[in-house]
Amino acid sequence: MVDCLAYGNTVLAEAFVEGIEVAISVCADPLPRALPVVEISPLGGVYDYSARYTPGATTFHCPARLDEMVQKVAQQAALDAHRLLGMRDLSRTDAIVTPDGQVHVLEVNVCPGLTETSLPPTSVVASGEHLGQLFADLIEEAIRRS
């Protein structure tokens, strides 16, 4: 905490939430819709920088190995966050699902990655869509807006 205060007078502290980490991508082409939930299972137990960016260090399950109703709640939370924050085109919501099925939103990413370890492409493939076509549709939507 002392190290945090070296940067300013305000510190955000959050409670630790035990559970399964998931990511839910939302795309709007043109209406926002949630893609399948990705369950994140780091082989070392902790989803840190190394687990995130080292191919093979984390197993991704899509759709997530969660109850269907819990997945729907997670998707709705991502859609709600996307709309509430005024997102458009593409976002990714990271969350923790507790053992009793509660979804705790951690953050919303406005520019999710598209690398071999990124989560939106995993969701797109699981949805049966083609990543190139999805982005073509998003580009067309952006052109229509301008």
N, CA and C of each residue as an Amber inpcrd file, in Angstrom:
protein
   438
   0.8340000  -1.1930000   0.0000000   0.0000000   0.0000000   0.0000000
   0.8760000   1.2520000   0.0000000   1.9850000   1.2080000   0.7400000
   2.8860000   2.3600000   0.7860000   3.4110000   2.6540000  -0.6160000
   3.7660000   1.6100000  -1.3710000   4.2480000   1.8160000  -2.7330000
   3.1760000   2.4730000  -3.5980000   1.9350000   2.0920000  -3.4080000
   0.8440000   2.6890000  -4.1880000   0.7270000   4.1790000  -3.9060000
   0.8860000   4.5510000  -2.6640000   0.7320000   5.9580000  -2.2820000
   1.8880000   6.8270000  -2.7920000   2.9430000   6.2110000  -3.2890000
   4.0380000   6.9810000  -3.8770000   3.5930000   7.6580000  -5.1730000
   2.4970000   7.1710000  -5.7860000   2.0150000   7.7160000  -7.0490000
   0.9020000   8.7330000  -6.8840000   0.3030000   8.8130000  -5.7140000
  -0.7930000   9.7490000  -5.5020000  -1.4570000   9.5020000  -4.1560000
  -2.5020000  10.2810000  -3.8750000  -3.1830000  10.1960000  -2.5810000
  -4.3650000   9.2380000  -2.5820000  -4.6980000   8.6980000  -3.7340000
  -5.8640000   7.8300000  -3.8470000  -5.4400000   6.4340000  -4.2780000
  -5.9770000   5.4350000  -3.5840000  -5.6830000   4.0340000  -3.9030000
  -7.0040000   3.2910000  -4.0140000  -7.1290000   2.4740000  -5.0360000
  -8.3070000   1.6220000  -5.1950000  -7.9400000   0.2360000  -4.6910000
  -8.6270000  -0.2270000  -3.6650000  -8.4050000  -1.5710000  -3.1350000
  -9.6860000  -2.3690000  -3.3350000  -9.5310000  -3.5790000  -3.8570000
 -10.6850000  -4.4360000  -4.1110000 -10.5590000  -5.7130000  -3.3030000
 -11.6840000  -6.2770000  -2.9470000 -11.6870000  -7.5580000  -2.2550000
 -11.2960000  -8.6560000  -3.2350000 -10.5820000  -9.6600000  -2.7420000
 -10.2430000 -10.8120000  -3.5670000 -11.4960000 -11.6630000  -3.7290000
 -11.7950000 -12.0450000  -4.9500000 -12.9620000 -12.8740000  -5.2290000
 -12.4630000 -14.2170000  -5.7530000 -12.7510000 -15.2770000  -5.0320000
 -12.3530000 -16.6330000  -5.4210000 -13.3220000 -17.1580000  -6.4730000
 -12.7920000 -17.7450000  -7.5210000 -13.6780000 -18.3120000  -8.5330000
 -12.9810000 -18.5750000  -9.8450000 -13.7770000 -18.7140000 -10.8760000
 -13.2940000 -19.0110000 -12.2220000 -13.2580000 -17.7180000 -13.0220000
 -12.1120000 -17.4420000 -13.6340000 -12.0090000 -16.2350000 -14.4570000
 -12.5750000 -16.5250000 -15.8340000 -13.3550000 -15.5710000 -16.3210000
 -13.9620000 -15.6910000 -17.6420000 -13.8050000 -14.3810000 -18.3940000
 -13.9590000 -14.4690000 -19.7070000 -13.9530000 -13.2820000 -20.5670000
 -15.1320000 -13.3950000 -21.5170000 -15.8500000 -12.2780000 -21.6630000
 -17.0100000 -12.2520000 -22.5380000 -16.8290000 -11.1120000 -23.5300000
 -16.7350000 -11.4590000 -24.7980000 -16.6120000 -10.4400000 -25.8390000
 -18.0000000 -10.0190000 -26.3080000 -18.1230000  -8.7320000 -26.5920000
 -19.3670000  -8.1730000 -27.1310000 -19.0100000  -7.4850000 -28.4400000
 -19.7690000  -7.7810000 -29.4730000 -19.5800000  -7.0690000 -30.7310000
 -20.9160000  -6.4560000 -31.1370000 -20.8290000  -5.3490000 -31.8210000
 -22.0300000  -4.6250000 -32.2480000 -21.9570000  -4.4390000 -33.7500000
 -22.7510000  -5.2130000 -34.4450000 -22.7300000  -5.1410000 -35.9090000
 -24.1310000  -5.2060000 -36.5070000 -25.0330000  -4.2930000 -36.2750000
 -24.8950000  -3.0590000 -35.5010000 -25.3480000  -3.1850000 -34.0420000
 -26.1790000  -4.1660000 -33.7010000 -26.6670000  -4.2720000 -32.3240000
 -25.6950000  -5.0850000 -31.4690000 -25.4470000  -4.6410000 -30.2240000
 -24.5400000  -5.3880000 -29.3510000 -25.0610000  -6.7910000 -29.0620000
 -24.1440000  -7.7600000 -29.1590000 -24.4760000  -9.1390000 -28.8180000
 -23.2530000  -9.7740000 -28.1700000 -23.5140000 -10.6230000 -27.1950000
 -22.4300000 -11.2950000 -26.4870000 -22.0520000 -12.5780000 -27.2160000
 -20.7680000 -12.7950000 -27.3410000 -20.2450000 -14.0240000 -27.9220000
 -20.1020000 -15.0710000 -26.8100000 -19.7930000 -16.3080000 -27.1510000
 -19.6560000 -17.3450000 -26.1210000 -18.6220000 -16.9780000 -25.0470000
 -18.9000000 -17.4060000 -23.8300000 -18.0300000 -17.1340000 -22.6770000
 -16.7750000 -18.0030000 -22.7730000 -15.6250000 -17.3790000 -22.5250000
 -14.3560000 -18.0920000 -22.4970000 -13.9480000 -18.2860000 -21.0350000
 -13.7030000 -19.5270000 -20.6600000 -13.1840000 -19.8450000 -19.3260000
 -11.6650000 -19.8860000 -19.4080000 -11.0140000 -19.2580000 -18.4430000
  -9.5580000 -19.1310000 -18.4330000  -9.0000000 -20.0410000 -17.3470000
  -8.1620000 -21.0130000 -17.7540000  -7.5810000 -21.9790000 -16.8100000
  -6.0570000 -21.9640000 -16.9280000  -5.3930000 -21.0890000 -16.1490000
  -3.9320000 -21.0490000 -16.2160000  -3.3340000 -22.3190000 -15.6240000
  -2.3800000 -22.9070000 -16.3270000  -1.7790000 -24.1630000 -15.8810000
  -1.0440000 -24.0030000 -14.5570000  -0.5000000 -22.8110000 -14.3000000
   0.2070000 -22.5590000 -13.0480000  -0.6970000 -22.0940000 -11.9230000
  -2.0020000 -21.9770000 -12.1880000  -2.9400000 -21.5780000 -11.1500000
  -3.2090000 -20.0860000 -11.0740000  -2.3010000 -19.2670000 -11.5940000
  -2.4690000 -17.8130000 -11.5300000  -2.4240000 -17.2590000 -12.9520000
  -3.3990000 -16.4390000 -13.2860000  -3.4560000 -15.8450000 -14.6180000
  -2.7440000 -14.4990000 -14.5820000  -1.4180000 -14.5600000 -14.6200000
  -0.5990000 -13.3530000 -14.5820000  -0.0960000 -13.0280000 -15.9920000
   0.8000000 -12.0770000 -16.0830000   1.3050000 -11.6360000 -17.3820000
   1.8830000 -12.8060000 -18.1800000   2.6800000 -13.6200000 -17.5220000
   3.3080000 -14.7490000 -18.2050000   2.2700000 -15.7560000 -18.6890000
   1.3030000 -16.0650000 -17.8500000   0.2480000 -17.0140000 -18.2350000
  -0.5930000 -16.4520000 -19.3710000  -0.7510000 -15.1530000 -19.3910000
  -1.5710000 -14.4960000 -20.4070000  -0.9060000 -14.4970000 -21.7800000
   0.3900000 -14.2390000 -21.8100000   1.0550000 -14.0070000 -23.0860000
   1.9890000 -15.1300000 -23.5400000   2.0680000 -16.2090000 -22.7840000
   2.8870000 -17.3420000 -23.2000000   1.9790000 -18.4130000 -23.8030000
   2.1140000 -18.6570000 -25.1060000   1.2760000 -19.7000000 -25.7180000
   1.4470000 -21.0380000 -24.9980000   0.3210000 -21.6670000 -24.6510000
   0.3420000 -22.9590000 -23.9790000   0.3450000 -22.8890000 -22.4620000
   0.5390000 -21.6920000 -21.8850000   0.5850000 -21.5600000 -20.4270000
  -0.8120000 -21.5220000 -19.8070000  -1.8170000 -21.3170000 -20.6340000
  -3.1940000 -21.2440000 -20.1620000  -4.0800000 -22.0150000 -21.1280000
  -5.0340000 -22.7330000 -20.5600000  -6.0260000 -23.4200000 -21.3800000
  -7.2950000 -22.5850000 -21.3880000  -7.8510000 -22.3860000 -22.5670000
  -9.0830000 -21.6260000 -22.7080000 -10.1930000 -22.5790000 -23.1260000
 -11.2880000 -22.5580000 -22.3970000 -12.4440000 -23.4020000 -22.7000000
 -13.5590000 -22.5050000 -23.2250000 -13.9890000 -22.7900000 -24.4320000
 -15.0550000 -21.9860000 -25.0160000 -15.9660000 -22.8840000 -25.8330000
 -17.2300000 -23.0040000 -25.4350000 -17.8270000 -22.2710000 -24.3260000
 -17.2770000 -22.7350000 -22.9850000 -17.4280000 -21.8490000 -22.0030000
 -16.9480000 -22.1300000 -20.6510000 -17.6430000 -23.3590000 -20.0840000
 -16.9440000 -24.0270000 -19.1670000 -17.5070000 -25.2110000 -18.5150000
 -18.3370000 -24.7920000 -17.3060000 -19.2810000 -23.9360000 -17.5370000
 -20.1540000 -23.4050000 -16.4900000 -21.5970000 -23.7410000 -16.8360000
 -22.4270000 -23.7030000 -15.8250000 -23.8590000 -23.8940000 -16.0330000
 -24.3490000 -22.8970000 -17.0880000 -25.2480000 -23.3460000 -17.9430000
 -25.7500000 -22.4930000 -19.0250000 -26.3540000 -21.1920000 -18.4930000
 -27.0670000 -21.2690000 -17.3810000 -27.6790000 -20.0580000 -16.8150000
 -26.6020000 -19.0840000 -16.3260000 -25.5380000 -19.5910000 -15.7380000
 -24.4340000 -18.7300000 -15.2790000 -23.7820000 -18.0560000 -16.4870000
 -23.6250000 -18.7970000 -17.5790000 -23.0640000 -18.1930000 -18.7830000
 -23.9610000 -17.0710000 -19.3040000 -25.2600000 -17.2750000 -19.2560000
 -26.1930000 -16.2350000 -19.7110000 -26.0980000 -14.9960000 -18.8200000
 -25.9440000 -15.2060000 -17.5130000 -25.7900000 -14.0690000 -16.5900000
 -24.5000000 -13.3150000 -16.9140000 -23.4230000 -14.0400000 -17.1810000
 -22.1480000 -13.4050000 -17.5250000 -22.2730000 -12.6230000 -18.8360000
 -22.9360000 -13.2130000 -19.8150000 -23.1340000 -12.5190000 -21.0880000
 -23.9700000 -11.2560000 -20.8980000 -24.9990000 -11.3360000 -20.0720000
 -25.8350000 -10.1580000 -19.8280000 -25.0480000  -9.0710000 -19.1030000
 -24.1950000  -9.4680000 -18.1580000 -23.3520000  -8.4860000 -17.4560000
 -22.4330000  -7.7770000 -18.4490000 -21.8710000  -8.5310000 -19.3920000
 -20.9980000  -7.9250000 -20.4020000 -21.7770000  -6.9800000 -21.3100000
 -22.9720000  -7.3890000 -21.7100000 -23.8140000  -6.5170000 -22.5380000
 -24.1930000  -5.2500000 -21.7810000 -24.5670000  -5.3970000 -20.5200000
 -24.9320000  -4.2350000 -19.7040000 -23.7530000  -3.2770000 -19.5610000
 -22.5590000  -3.8240000 -19.2990000 -21.3650000  -2.9820000 -19.1620000
 -21.0500000  -2.2820000 -20.4780000 -21.1520000  -3.0000000 -21.5730000
 -20.8890000  -2.4410000 -22.9070000 -21.8070000  -1.2380000 -23.1610000
 -23.0860000  -1.4190000 -22.8910000 -24.0560000  -0.3380000 -23.1230000
 -23.8730000   0.8070000 -22.1320000 -23.7320000   0.4720000 -20.8500000
 -23.6090000   1.4920000 -19.8040000 -22.3950000   2.3900000 -20.0240000
 -21.3090000   1.8020000 -20.4820000 -20.0760000   2.5650000 -20.6910000
 -20.0030000   3.2220000 -22.0680000 -21.0490000   3.0450000 -22.8730000
 -21.0920000   3.6870000 -24.1800000 -20.1250000   3.0810000 -25.1840000
 -19.8540000   1.7960000 -25.0490000 -18.9500000   1.1250000 -25.9780000
 -19.6230000   0.9730000 -27.3370000 -18.8010000   0.7550000 -28.3510000
 -19.3400000   0.4050000 -29.6610000 -18.3490000  -0.5370000 -30.3240000
 -18.7970000  -1.2160000 -31.3260000 -17.9950000  -2.1360000 -32.1230000
 -17.5880000  -3.3920000 -31.3510000 -16.5630000  -3.3190000 -30.5050000
 -16.0580000  -4.5140000 -29.8410000 -15.5530000  -4.1740000 -28.4390000
 -15.9110000  -4.9930000 -27.4740000 -15.3650000  -4.8670000 -26.1260000
 -15.1990000  -6.2680000 -25.5460000 -14.4180000  -6.3620000 -24.4740000
 -14.2600000  -7.6280000 -23.7620000 -14.3880000  -7.3480000 -22.2820000
 -15.2830000  -8.0610000 -21.6390000 -15.4760000  -7.9260000 -20.2050000
 -14.8240000  -9.1060000 -19.5080000 -13.9850000  -8.8090000 -18.5290000
 -13.3550000  -9.8440000 -17.7160000 -14.1200000  -9.9410000 -16.4080000
 -14.3450000 -11.1540000 -15.9450000 -15.1330000 -11.3520000 -14.7330000
 -14.6630000 -12.5920000 -13.9890000 -15.0870000 -12.6950000 -12.7400000
 -14.8780000 -13.8850000 -11.9210000 -16.2540000 -14.4510000 -11.6070000
 -16.3960000 -15.7580000 -11.7650000 -17.6310000 -16.4450000 -11.3890000
 -17.3380000 -17.2270000 -10.1170000 -18.0530000 -16.8920000  -9.0450000
 -17.8460000 -17.5550000  -7.7600000 -18.4570000 -18.9580000  -7.7800000
 -18.0650000 -19.8020000  -6.8370000 -18.6250000 -21.1600000  -6.8020000
 -20.1520000 -21.2100000  -6.7390000 -20.7800000 -20.1660000  -6.1800000
 -22.2510000 -20.1480000  -6.1210000 -22.8740000 -19.5110000  -7.3630000
 -22.0510000 -19.2030000  -8.3810000 -22.5710000 -18.7280000  -9.6560000
 -22.7280000 -17.2290000  -9.7910000 -22.2530000 -16.4510000  -8.8330000
 -22.3260000 -14.9920000  -8.9580000 -21.2260000 -14.5030000  -9.9010000
 -21.5770000 -13.5260000 -10.7220000 -20.6300000 -12.9640000 -11.6880000
 -20.1570000 -11.6100000 -11.1660000 -18.8470000 -11.4750000 -11.0050000
 -18.2390000 -10.2220000 -10.5430000 -17.4070000  -9.6340000 -11.6750000
 -17.8430000  -8.5170000 -12.2240000 -17.1190000  -7.8660000 -13.3180000
 -15.8380000  -7.2480000 -12.7770000 -14.7290000  -7.5410000 -13.4380000
 -13.4360000  -6.9740000 -13.0610000 -13.1300000  -5.7120000 -13.8470000
 -13.2830000  -5.8000000 -15.1590000 -12.9700000  -4.6700000 -16.0220000
 -13.5760000  -4.8930000 -17.3940000 -13.6360000  -3.7960000 -18.1550000
 -14.0900000  -3.8550000 -19.5300000 -12.9670000  -3.2860000 -20.3950000
 -12.6050000  -4.0150000 -21.4180000 -11.5240000  -3.6190000 -22.3150000
 -12.1010000  -3.0590000 -23.6080000 -11.6650000  -1.8620000 -23.9660000
 -12.1810000  -1.2120000 -25.1690000 -11.4100000  -1.6120000 -26.4190000
 -10.2500000  -2.2250000 -26.2260000  -9.4120000  -2.5920000 -27.3630000
  -8.8080000  -3.9760000 -27.1090000  -9.6650000  -5.0010000 -27.0960000
  -9.1430000  -6.3390000 -26.8210000  -8.2240000  -6.8260000 -27.9270000
  -7.2760000  -7.6680000 -27.5480000  -6.2630000  -8.1320000 -28.4810000
  -6.7670000  -9.1250000 -29.5080000  -5.9350000  -9.3310000 -30.5140000
  -6.2520000 -10.2690000 -31.5870000  -5.0710000 -11.1840000 -31.8740000
  -4.2700000 -11.4850000 -30.8380000  -3.1230000 -12.3650000 -31.0150000
  -3.5500000 -13.8220000 -30.8360000  -2.5890000 -14.7330000 -30.9540000
  -2.9040000 -16.1550000 -30.8060000  -3.3340000 -16.5060000 -29.3820000
  -3.0440000 -15.6520000 -28.4050000  -3.4970000 -15.9130000 -27.0320000
  -4.6390000 -14.9880000 -26.6230000  -5.2130000 -14.2580000 -27.5600000
  -6.3030000 -13.3310000 -27.2500000  -7.6400000 -14.0640000 -27.1890000
  -8.5720000 -13.4740000 -26.4630000  -9.8380000 -14.1440000 -26.1950000
 -10.9590000 -13.8640000 -27.1950000 -11.0930000 -12.6690000 -27.7630000
 -12.1650000 -12.4700000 -28.7500000 -12.1100000 -13.4470000 -29.9300000
 -10.9360000 -13.7190000 -30.5200000 -10.9330000 -14.6850000 -31.6150000
 -11.4260000 -16.0730000 -31.1830000 -11.1150000 -16.4640000 -29.9530000
 -11.5850000 -17.7510000 -29.4280000 -13.1080000 -17.7790000 -29.3930000
 -13.7120000 -16.6740000 -28.9430000 -15.1760000 -16.5830000 -28.8850000
 -15.7970000 -16.5920000 -30.2720000 -15.1720000 -15.8910000 -31.1930000
 -15.7090000 -15.8250000 -32.5540000 -15.7210000 -17.2180000 -33.1810000
 -14.6150000 -17.9330000 -33.0580000 -14.5340000 -19.2800000 -33.6240000
 -15.5800000 -20.1870000 -32.9770000 -15.7310000 -20.0980000 -31.6470000
 -16.7160000 -20.9380000 -30.9420000 -18.1480000 -20.6120000 -31.3590000
 -18.3720000 -19.3830000 -31.7940000 -19.7190000 -18.9910000 -32.2150000
 -20.0420000 -19.4990000 -33.6240000 -19.0220000 -20.0320000 -34.2990000
 -19.2260000 -20.5310000 -35.6590000 -19.0260000 -19.4630000 -36.7200000
 -18.5880000 -18.2960000 -36.3120000 -18.3690000 -17.2030000 -37.2510000
 -16.9180000 -17.2100000 -37.7380000 -16.6600000 -16.4140000 -38.7480000
 -15.3200000 -16.2430000 -39.2810000 -14.8060000 -14.8870000 -38.8230000
 -13.6150000 -14.8620000 -38.2330000 -13.0650000 -13.6210000 -37.6820000
 -12.9710000 -12.5220000 -38.7390000 -12.5240000 -12.8740000 -39.9370000
 -12.4060000 -11.8790000 -41.0080000 -13.7440000 -11.2770000 -41.3810000
 -14.7800000 -12.1060000 -41.4390000 -16.1110000 -11.6110000 -41.7840000
 -16.6600000 -10.7150000 -40.6790000 -16.4360000 -11.1060000 -39.4230000
 -16.9050000 -10.2820000 -38.3130000 -16.2830000  -8.8920000 -38.3830000
 -14.9720000  -8.8350000 -38.6270000 -14.3270000  -7.5270000 -38.6970000
 -14.7340000  -6.7550000 -39.9400000 -15.0040000  -7.4430000 -41.0200000
 -15.5300000  -6.7640000 -42.2040000 -16.8780000  -6.1250000 -41.8790000
 -17.7160000  -6.8570000 -41.1410000 -19.0250000  -6.3120000 -40.7390000
 -18.8570000  -5.1190000 -39.8050000 -17.9070000  -5.1940000 -38.8710000
 -17.6640000  -4.0750000 -37.9550000 -17.1520000  -2.8480000 -38.7110000
 -16.3030000  -3.0720000 -39.7030000 -15.7870000  -1.9580000 -40.5140000
 -16.9220000  -1.3290000 -41.3140000 -17.7730000  -2.1630000 -41.9030000
 -18.9300000  -1.6360000 -42.6480000 -19.8250000  -0.7940000 -41.7320000
 -20.0440000  -1.2640000 -40.5290000 -20.8620000  -0.5150000 -39.5660000
 -20.2110000   0.8350000 -39.2280000 -18.9030000   0.8300000 -39.0440000
 -18.1880000   2.0810000 -38.7590000 -18.2910000   3.0570000 -39.9320000
 -18.2110000   2.5350000 -41.1370000 -18.3350000   3.3800000 -42.3390000
 -19.7470000   3.9800000 -42.3950000 -20.7490000   3.1820000 -42.0860000
 -22.1260000   3.6820000 -42.0790000 -22.3130000   4.8180000 -41.0760000
 -21.6170000   4.7090000 -39.9460000 -21.7260000   5.7610000 -38.9050000
 -21.0990000   7.0600000 -39.3350000 -20.0750000   7.0050000 -40.1860000
 -19.3160000   8.2210000 -40.4950000 -19.8740000   9.0050000 -41.6310000
